[in-house]
Amino acid sequence: MISKEVLKKALLRYDGTLLVVSHDRDFLKGMTEKVVEFKDNNVKEYLGDIDYFLEKRKIEDMRSLEMGNQKANSSKTPEKPQDNMSTEELRNAQKLVAQIEKKITKKEEDLAILETQMADSAFYNRSDANTIVEKHKSLKSEINQLTEEWELQMSQTI
């Protein structure tokens, strides 16, 4: 048990990206920002930690149950998930989400470089300081816009 806690604390301190595979729910609590589920030859992403994933799965399982009851009580075919998107539309939306995520990551890397420059005590003595500050503001704005676009696309694919 102690080794698991030591590992968890070390992973939480790590500043990079990790792919953690575990069936231990207690270990995963508070560690993740995204959960990827591999089920029935499909991959589905859930933004949030393990508790969020489990809650969403419970809701989806309840919907499946309700859809089964509706199908038994009606000759109509139940609606498809993801707001009636076709498989191709869903794939395209997921590709767009991935593209937006790459753009955000690149802009965040650029922002980190600028912030490193701005953290230098002599930064504001530089002749290009104002230009860098403006570029910093612009990047933050672009990241905010991309994040809003990402949220919109994600709401359509979940």
N, CA, C and O of each residue as an XYZ file, in Angstrom:
632
protein
N       0.815     -1.196      0.000
C       0.000      0.000      0.000
C       0.857      1.257      0.000
O       0.561      2.210     -0.722
N       1.911      1.268      0.800
C       2.752      2.453      0.884
C       3.416      2.733     -0.457
O       3.521      3.887     -0.871
N       3.863      1.684     -1.135
C       4.527      1.884     -2.426
C       3.565      2.472     -3.450
O       3.969      3.269     -4.297
N       2.294      2.083     -3.375
C       1.304      2.635     -4.299
C       1.120      4.136     -4.060
O       1.014      4.910     -5.012
N       1.084      4.539     -2.813
C       0.942      5.965     -2.475
C       2.171      6.757     -2.896
O       2.052      7.879     -3.389
N       3.356      6.175     -2.702
C       4.599      6.838     -3.114
C       4.589      7.029     -4.625
O       4.932      8.102     -5.121
N       4.198      5.991     -5.356
C       4.123      6.077     -6.813
C       3.117      7.147     -7.235
O       3.403      7.957     -8.116
N       1.954      7.151     -6.615
C       0.921      8.129     -6.968
C       1.417      9.554     -6.732
O       1.222     10.423     -7.582
N       2.057      9.802     -5.587
C       2.587     11.140     -5.297
C       3.648     11.542     -6.308
O       3.687     12.693     -6.742
N       4.505     10.605     -6.688
C       5.552     10.900     -7.675
C       4.940     11.228     -9.028
O       5.380     12.160     -9.701
N       3.929     10.470     -9.428
C       3.265     10.727    -10.710
C       2.549     12.070    -10.698
O       2.557     12.783    -11.702
N       1.939     12.421     -9.590
C       1.237     13.698     -9.492
C       2.209     14.876     -9.574
O       1.851     15.945    -10.068
N       3.437     14.680     -9.090
C       4.437     15.747     -9.155
C       5.048     15.882    -10.545
O       5.600     16.932    -10.877
N       4.957     14.838    -11.358
C       5.545     14.851    -12.688
C       4.865     15.924    -13.532
O       3.637     16.007    -13.555
N       5.655     16.745    -14.225
C       5.132     17.891    -14.958
C       4.748     17.565    -16.399
O       4.157     18.403    -17.081
N       5.067     16.388    -16.864
C       4.793     16.031    -18.252
C       3.473     15.308    -18.413
O       2.606     15.357    -17.540
N       3.337     14.642    -19.538
C       2.135     13.880    -19.851
C       2.384     12.410    -19.539
O       3.457     11.879    -19.823
N       1.395     11.767    -18.958
C       1.492     10.352    -18.618
C       0.314      9.592    -19.193
O      -0.791     10.124    -19.305
N       0.556      8.363    -19.550
C      -0.503      7.428    -19.901
C      -0.516      6.380    -18.803
O       0.423      5.592    -18.682
N      -1.568      6.366    -18.005
C      -1.666      5.459    -16.865
C      -2.733      4.428    -17.167
O      -3.874      4.772    -17.476
N      -2.360      3.168    -17.077
C      -3.303      2.082    -17.289
C      -3.463      1.361    -15.950
O      -2.498      0.845    -15.386
N      -4.697      1.337    -15.459
C      -4.944      0.695    -14.177
C      -6.420      0.354    -14.043
O      -7.286      1.014    -14.617
N      -6.680     -0.685    -13.275
C      -8.057     -1.013    -12.910
C      -8.333     -0.610    -11.474
O      -9.436     -0.816    -10.969
N      -7.337     -0.037    -10.816
C      -7.444      0.370     -9.421
C      -8.062      1.760     -9.340
O      -7.381      2.764     -9.548
N      -9.349      1.812     -9.039
C     -10.069      3.090     -9.016
C      -9.508      4.039     -7.970
O      -9.398      5.238     -8.224
N      -9.155      3.528     -6.810
C      -8.599      4.391     -5.764
C      -7.295      5.024     -6.213
O      -7.038      6.195     -5.934
N      -6.474      4.252     -6.908
C      -5.203      4.769     -7.406
C      -5.436      5.877     -8.437
O      -4.703      6.865     -8.460
N      -6.443      5.717     -9.279
C      -6.702      6.675    -10.351
C      -7.392      7.952     -9.880
O      -7.326      8.970    -10.569
N      -8.050      7.921     -8.727
C      -8.788      9.096     -8.251
C      -7.866     10.299     -8.140
O      -6.826     10.247     -7.485
N      -8.268     11.382     -8.793
C      -7.526     12.633     -8.727
C      -6.286     12.675     -9.597
O      -5.574     13.679     -9.590
N      -6.004     11.620    -10.346
C      -4.789     11.578    -11.154
C      -5.012     11.958    -12.605
O      -4.077     12.381    -13.286
N      -6.215     11.815    -13.077
C      -6.423     11.939    -14.514
C      -7.239     13.171    -14.875
O      -8.042     13.676    -14.090
N      -6.999     13.628    -16.088
C      -7.800     14.699    -16.671
C      -8.642     14.149    -17.815
O      -9.589     14.788    -18.275
N      -8.276     12.945    -18.264
C      -9.005     12.309    -19.349
C      -8.938     10.804    -19.138
O      -7.890     10.271    -18.775
N     -10.059     10.118    -19.364
C     -10.112      8.665    -19.278
C     -10.465      8.153    -20.669
O     -11.386      8.658    -21.312
N      -9.729      7.152    -21.125
C      -9.990      6.548    -22.423
C     -10.492      5.131    -22.174
O      -9.843      4.329    -21.501
N     -11.655      4.847    -22.731
C     -12.268      3.533    -22.555
C     -12.149      2.752    -23.858
O     -12.496      3.252    -24.928
N     -11.659      1.528    -23.756
C     -11.591      0.617    -24.884
C     -12.655     -0.442    -24.637
O     -12.527     -1.249    -23.716
N     -13.713     -0.444    -25.462
C     -14.820     -1.363    -25.230
C     -15.481     -1.703    -26.560
O     -15.736     -0.815    -27.374
N     -15.753     -2.957    -26.779
C     -16.453     -3.425    -27.977
C     -15.817     -2.909    -29.264
O     -16.516     -2.434    -30.158
N     -14.504     -3.002    -29.355
C     -13.741     -2.546    -30.525
C     -13.907     -1.051    -30.791
O     -13.743     -0.605    -31.927
N     -14.225     -0.283    -29.771
C     -14.361      1.163    -29.895
C     -13.505      1.839    -28.828
O     -13.187      1.251    -27.795
N     -13.140      3.085    -29.106
C     -12.397      3.896    -28.157
C     -13.233      5.136    -27.875
O     -13.704      5.795    -28.802
N     -13.417      5.455    -26.601
C     -14.192      6.631    -26.229
C     -13.439      7.396    -25.154
O     -12.934      6.815    -24.193
N     -13.370      8.732    -25.338
C     -12.682      9.579    -24.380
C     -13.690     10.276    -23.481
O     -14.757     10.703    -23.924
N     -13.331     10.380    -22.224
C     -14.122     11.100    -21.236
C     -13.202     12.129    -20.604
O     -12.163     11.770    -20.051
N     -13.567     13.403    -20.677
C     -12.762     14.450    -20.065
C     -13.099     14.516    -18.590
O     -14.229     14.828    -18.217
N     -12.135     14.227    -17.764
C     -12.338     14.225    -16.328
C     -11.616     13.056    -15.689
O     -10.919     12.297    -16.364
N     -11.784     12.917    -14.404
C     -11.097     11.840    -13.699
C     -11.947     10.576    -13.686
O     -12.988     10.514    -14.340
N     -11.507      9.589    -12.954
C     -12.172      8.287    -12.931
C     -13.601      8.393    -12.398
O     -14.491      7.675    -12.855
N     -13.819      9.285    -11.433
C     -15.171      9.449    -10.897
C     -16.122      9.987    -11.968
O     -17.266      9.543    -12.066
N     -15.646     10.947    -12.771
C     -16.451     11.492    -13.860
C     -16.776     10.381    -14.866
O     -17.915     10.246    -15.312
N     -15.757      9.591    -15.211
C     -15.951      8.490    -16.143
C     -17.024      7.528    -15.634
O     -17.932      7.144    -16.370
N     -16.903      7.149    -14.372
C     -17.864      6.197    -13.810
C     -19.276      6.766    -13.784
O     -20.244      6.048    -14.033
N     -19.392      8.049    -13.483
C     -20.709      8.695    -13.475
C     -21.305      8.720    -14.883
O     -22.483      8.414    -15.067
N     -20.488      9.085    -15.876
C     -20.971      9.118    -17.267
C     -21.372      7.717    -17.727
O     -22.383      7.554    -18.410
N     -20.583      6.708    -17.357
C     -20.905      5.336    -17.739
C     -22.224      4.898    -17.117
O     -23.011      4.200    -17.756
N     -22.469      5.304    -15.873
C     -23.724      4.951    -15.209
C     -24.892      5.581    -15.973
O     -25.915      4.933    -16.195
N     -24.738      6.828    -16.367
C     -25.788      7.524    -17.126
C     -26.003      6.835    -18.465
O     -27.143      6.618    -18.877
N     -24.906      6.488    -19.151
C     -25.029      5.828    -20.444
C     -25.679      4.462    -20.304
O     -26.494      4.070    -21.140
N     -25.319      3.732    -19.243
C     -25.932      2.427    -19.022
C     -27.428      2.575    -18.773
O     -28.219      1.756    -19.240
N     -27.824      3.622    -18.035
C     -29.244      3.871    -17.796
C     -29.942      4.225    -19.105
O     -31.072      3.797    -19.342
N     -29.279      4.997    -19.951
C     -29.867      5.336    -21.256
C     -30.054      4.081    -22.091
O     -31.079      3.911    -22.752
N     -29.060      3.203    -22.061
C     -29.169      1.951    -22.812
C     -30.360      1.145    -22.332
O     -31.103      0.576    -23.132
N     -30.534      1.101    -21.031
C     -31.663      0.391    -20.452
C     -32.976      1.017    -20.917
O     -33.900      0.316    -21.330
N     -33.043      2.354    -20.842
C     -34.246      3.052    -21.288
C     -34.490      2.830    -22.777
O     -35.624      2.614    -23.205
N     -33.409      2.886    -23.565
C     -33.553      2.678    -25.005
C     -34.070      1.266    -25.281
O     -34.880      1.067    -26.186
N     -33.604      0.286    -24.504
C     -34.087     -1.085    -24.651
C     -35.568     -1.181    -24.356
O     -36.298     -1.888    -25.051
N     -36.024     -0.466    -23.317
C     -37.446     -0.456    -22.974
C     -38.248      0.230    -24.060
O     -39.336     -0.232    -24.403
N     -37.739      1.318    -24.607
C     -38.448      2.026    -25.665
C     -38.570      1.134    -26.903
O     -39.605      1.104    -27.568
N     -37.484      0.409    -27.194
C     -37.500     -0.465    -28.357
C     -38.533     -1.580    -28.179
O     -39.234     -1.944    -29.123
N     -38.616     -2.105    -26.983
C     -39.586     -3.169    -26.709
C     -41.010     -2.640    -26.789
O     -41.922     -3.367    -27.181
N     -41.207     -1.369    -26.419
C     -42.545     -0.788    -26.392
C     -42.918     -0.073    -27.689
O     -44.044      0.406    -27.822
N     -42.009      0.004    -28.630
C     -42.271      0.775    -29.832
C     -41.642      0.088    -31.029
O     -40.616     -0.580    -30.906
N     -42.257      0.253    -32.176
C     -41.673     -0.316    -33.384
C     -40.652      0.629    -33.997
O     -39.942      0.253    -34.930
N     -40.571      1.869    -33.476
C     -39.614      2.843    -33.992
C     -38.209      2.466    -33.548
O     -38.003      1.935    -32.457
N     -37.246      2.753    -34.418
C     -35.845      2.539    -34.082
C     -35.402      3.666    -33.152
O     -35.677      4.834    -33.427
N     -34.713      3.330    -32.046
C     -34.267      4.389    -31.136
C     -33.256      5.314    -31.812
O     -32.555      4.925    -32.746
N     -33.203      6.542    -31.314
C     -32.276      7.511    -31.877
C     -30.840      7.088    -31.619
O     -30.533      6.447    -30.614
N     -29.955      7.466    -32.558
C     -28.536      7.204    -32.394
C     -27.962      8.126    -31.341
O     -28.495      9.213    -31.118
N     -26.868      7.710    -30.676
C     -26.192      8.628    -29.763
C     -25.526      9.762    -30.542
O     -25.521      9.769    -31.773
N     -24.968     10.716    -29.803
C     -24.266     11.871    -30.364
C     -25.168     12.688    -31.289
O     -24.766     13.083    -32.383
N     -26.402     12.934    -30.824
C     -27.326     13.815    -31.546
C     -27.536     13.402    -32.989
O     -27.516     14.241    -33.890
N     -27.735     12.119    -33.211
C     -28.047     11.585    -34.538
C     -26.939     11.800    -35.559
O     -27.219     11.874    -36.755
N     -25.698     11.903    -35.122
C     -24.586     12.050    -36.052
C     -24.305     10.704    -36.704
O     -24.374      9.659    -36.057
N     -23.990     10.744    -37.989
C     -23.574      9.509    -38.649
C     -22.175      9.151    -38.164
O     -21.487      9.972    -37.558
N     -21.769      7.935    -38.434
C     -20.434      7.491    -38.021
C     -19.365      8.373    -38.645
O     -18.378      8.720    -37.996
N     -19.563      8.732    -39.897
C     -18.584      9.597    -40.577
C     -18.556     10.991    -39.956
O     -17.483     11.563    -39.765
N     -19.716     11.532    -39.644
C     -19.768     12.849    -39.000
C     -19.102     12.812    -37.631
O     -18.393     13.743    -37.249
N     -19.333     11.736    -36.903
C     -18.723     11.587    -35.588
C     -17.206     11.496    -35.715
O     -16.478     12.127    -34.950
N     -16.730     10.712    -36.681
C     -15.279     10.610    -36.901
C     -14.688     11.963    -37.269
O     -13.624     12.336    -36.775
N     -15.375     12.695    -38.132
C     -14.888     14.019    -38.529
C     -14.839     14.964    -37.333
O     -13.890     15.732    -37.178
N     -15.860     14.903    -36.495
C     -15.876     15.746    -35.300
C     -14.735     15.358    -34.363
O     -14.094     16.228    -33.774
N     -14.480     14.064    -34.223
C     -13.388     13.605    -33.368
C     -12.031     14.024    -33.941
O     -11.118     14.375    -33.193
N     -11.903     13.985    -35.271
C     -10.658     14.451    -35.902
C     -10.464     15.934    -35.649
O      -9.355     16.384    -35.361
N     -11.550     16.691    -35.757
C     -11.462     18.128    -35.506
C     -11.050     18.396    -34.069
O     -10.247     19.293    -33.811
N     -11.590     17.631    -33.135
C     -11.210     17.770    -31.726
C      -9.712     17.524    -31.570
O      -9.022     18.279    -30.884
N      -9.212     16.467    -32.209
C      -7.784     16.140    -32.118
C      -6.929     17.256    -32.720
O      -5.880     17.599    -32.175
N      -7.378     17.822    -33.845
C      -6.640     18.925    -34.470
C      -6.612     20.147    -33.552
O      -5.582     20.804    -33.407
N      -7.739     20.436    -32.947
C      -7.803     21.581    -32.033
C      -6.880     21.342    -30.844
O      -6.175     22.251    -30.406
N      -6.885     20.112    -30.321
C      -6.007     19.793    -29.191
C      -4.546     19.998    -29.564
O      -3.769     20.503    -28.753
N      -4.156     19.611    -30.788
C      -2.774     19.812    -31.236
C      -2.444     21.304    -31.326
O      -1.361     21.734    -30.928
N      -3.389     22.083    -31.853
C      -3.165     23.531    -31.946
C      -2.994     24.144    -30.558
O      -2.110     24.971    -30.336
N      -3.852     23.728    -29.632
C      -3.768     24.255    -28.266
C      -2.419     23.892    -27.657
O      -1.763     24.734    -27.045
N      -2.007     22.643    -27.826
C      -0.728     22.199    -27.276
C       0.427     23.022    -27.836
O       1.304     23.447    -27.084
N       0.436     23.250    -29.145
C       1.507     24.033    -29.775
C       1.512     25.460    -29.241
O       2.571     26.001    -28.921
N       0.336     26.068    -29.144
C       0.255     27.442    -28.656
C       0.659     27.524    -27.186
O       1.278     28.503    -26.770
N       0.317     26.509    -26.399
C       0.730     26.490    -24.995
C       2.245     26.357    -24.872
O       2.852     26.945    -23.977
N       2.857     25.580    -25.776
C       4.322     25.471    -25.782
C       4.951     26.821    -26.120
O       5.917     27.238    -25.480
N       4.397     27.505    -27.133
C       4.893     28.833    -27.506
C       4.722     29.808    -26.339
O       5.604     30.623    -26.065
N       3.600     29.716    -25.670
C       3.315     30.584    -24.522
C       4.328     30.335    -23.401
O       4.798     31.279    -22.765
N       4.658     29.086    -23.165
C       5.624     28.748    -22.119
C       7.000     29.346    -22.430
O       7.703     29.799    -21.527
N       7.377     29.343    -23.701
C       8.659     29.943    -24.100
C       8.652     31.436    -23.794
O       9.612     31.973    -23.240
N       7.554     32.099    -24.162
C       7.450     33.538    -23.883
C       7.476     33.807    -22.383
O       8.124     34.751    -21.930
N       6.777     32.984    -21.618
C       6.726     33.181    -20.170
C       8.096     32.968    -19.530
O       8.438     33.618    -18.542
N       8.870     32.058    -20.100
C      10.236     31.865    -19.612
C      11.059     33.125    -19.865
O      11.820     33.559    -19.000
N      10.907     33.704    -21.045
C      11.615     34.949    -21.363
C      11.161     36.069    -20.437
O      11.977     36.848    -19.943
N       9.857     36.144    -20.205
C       9.303     37.219    -19.382
C       9.678     37.078    -17.909
O       9.650     38.058    -17.165
N      10.028     35.869    -17.486
C      10.404     35.644    -16.099
C      11.814     36.138    -15.792
O      12.190     36.272    -14.627
N      12.584     36.407    -16.831
C      13.943     36.914    -16.644
C      13.887     38.312    -16.028
O      13.126     39.171    -16.474
N      14.690     38.521    -15.013
C      14.662     39.814    -14.299
C      15.021     40.984    -15.214
O      14.619     42.116    -14.944
N      15.755     40.738    -16.267
C      16.149     41.827    -17.181
C      15.211     41.948    -18.378
O      15.470     42.719    -19.302
N      14.123     41.184    -18.358
C      13.235     41.152    -19.524
C      12.719     42.538    -19.916
O      12.759     42.901    -21.091
N      12.247     43.297    -18.961
C      11.617     44.573    -19.290
C      12.619     45.657    -19.700
O      12.226     46.765    -20.065
N      13.904     45.333    -19.637
C      14.929     46.236    -20.158
C      15.185     45.978    -21.637
O      15.863     46.764    -22.299
N      14.651     44.890    -22.150
C      14.850     44.536    -23.564
C      14.042     45.465    -24.458
O      12.973     45.945    -24.081
N      14.568     45.704    -25.634
C      13.866     46.582    -26.580
C      12.615     45.922    -27.159
O      11.690     46.618    -27.578
N      12.578     44.595    -27.188
C      11.422     43.889    -27.757
C      10.433     43.410    -26.689
O       9.563     42.591    -26.983
N      10.554     43.904    -25.466
C       9.698     43.455    -24.370
C       8.221     43.686    -24.675
O       7.396     42.800    -24.451
N       7.885     44.857    -25.179
C       6.472     45.148    -25.479
C       5.922     44.219    -26.557
O       4.778     43.773    -26.476
N       6.729     43.935    -27.547
C       6.302     43.035    -28.618
C       6.031     41.645    -28.059
O       5.047     41.005    -28.429
N       6.894     41.181    -27.176
C       6.727     39.854    -26.582
C       5.490     39.824    -25.684
O       4.752     38.840    -25.684
N       5.259     40.886    -24.926
C       4.070     40.953    -24.065
C       2.807     40.910    -24.915
O       1.845     40.229    -24.558
N       2.798     41.623    -26.022
C       1.632     41.606    -26.920
C       1.435     40.227    -27.537
O       0.304     39.758    -27.664
N       2.528     39.579    -27.919
C       2.444     38.231    -28.466
C       1.885     37.273    -27.401
O       1.098     36.379    -27.713
N       2.295     37.470    -26.159
C       1.801     36.664    -25.041
C       0.287     36.830    -24.899
O      -0.439     35.844    -24.777
N      -0.185     38.075    -24.915
C      -1.624     38.340    -24.819
C      -2.373     37.694    -25.977
O      -3.436     37.100    -25.797
N      -1.804     37.822    -27.159
C      -2.442     37.265    -28.347
C      -2.542     35.738    -28.254
O      -3.583     35.159    -28.566
N      -1.465     35.099    -27.827
C      -1.484     33.640    -27.686
C      -2.518     33.198    -26.659
O      -3.235     32.222    -26.880
N      -2.600     33.909    -25.540
C      -3.595     33.556    -24.517
C      -5.005     33.671    -25.086
O      -5.858     32.824    -24.820
N      -5.243     34.711    -25.864
C      -6.551     34.896    -26.487
C      -6.852     33.762    -27.475
O      -7.958     33.222    -27.498
N      -5.856     33.415    -28.282
C      -6.038     32.330    -29.245
C      -6.315     31.006    -28.531
O      -7.158     30.227    -28.976
N      -5.615     30.750    -27.435
C      -5.836     29.520    -26.673
C      -7.251     29.506    -26.107
O      -7.918     28.472    -26.132
N      -7.712     30.643    -25.598
C      -9.085     30.723    -25.084
C     -10.102     30.440    -26.177
O     -11.069     29.712    -25.952
N      -9.893     31.009    -27.360
C     -10.818     30.773    -28.476
C     -10.808     29.304    -28.895
O     -11.860     28.708    -29.128
N      -9.611     28.727    -28.987
C      -9.510     27.309    -29.350
C     -10.151     26.418    -28.290
O     -10.774     25.406    -28.614
N      -9.996     26.795    -27.035
C     -10.603     26.016    -25.961
C     -12.124     26.053    -26.056
O     -12.783     25.034    -25.845
N     -12.680     27.205    -26.368
C     -14.137     27.304    -26.549
C     -14.591     26.449    -27.726
O     -15.611     25.764    -27.649
N     -13.827     26.493    -28.814
C     -14.162     25.681    -29.981
C     -14.066     24.188    -29.630
O     -14.900     23.383    -30.047
N     -13.035     23.840    -28.858
C     -12.849     22.459    -28.427
C     -14.027     22.000    -27.572
O     -14.539     20.897    -27.762
N     -14.455     22.835    -26.637
C     -15.598     22.494    -25.770
C     -16.850     22.262    -26.608
O     -17.604     21.323    -26.352
N     -17.071     23.104    -27.598
C     -18.239     22.956    -28.465
C     -18.188     21.631    -29.218
O     -19.174     20.895    -29.272
N     -17.030     21.339    -29.796
C     -16.894     20.081    -30.546
C     -17.024     18.864    -29.644
O     -17.630     17.863    -30.024
N     -16.446     18.956    -28.439
C     -16.542     17.831    -27.513
C     -17.986     17.576    -27.100
O     -18.386     16.425    -26.927
N     -18.767     18.632    -26.942
C     -20.158     18.442    -26.552
C     -20.943     17.707    -27.633
O     -21.967     17.088    -27.346
N     -20.470     17.774    -28.857
C     -21.153     17.083    -29.949
C     -20.706     15.624    -30.092
O     -21.410     14.807    -30.685
N     -19.522     15.306    -29.539
C     -19.002     13.945    -29.728
C     -19.233     13.060    -28.517
O     -19.016     11.851    -28.595
N     -19.664     13.626    -27.408
C     -19.901     12.813    -26.205
C     -21.355     12.466    -26.112
O     -21.768     11.785    -25.173
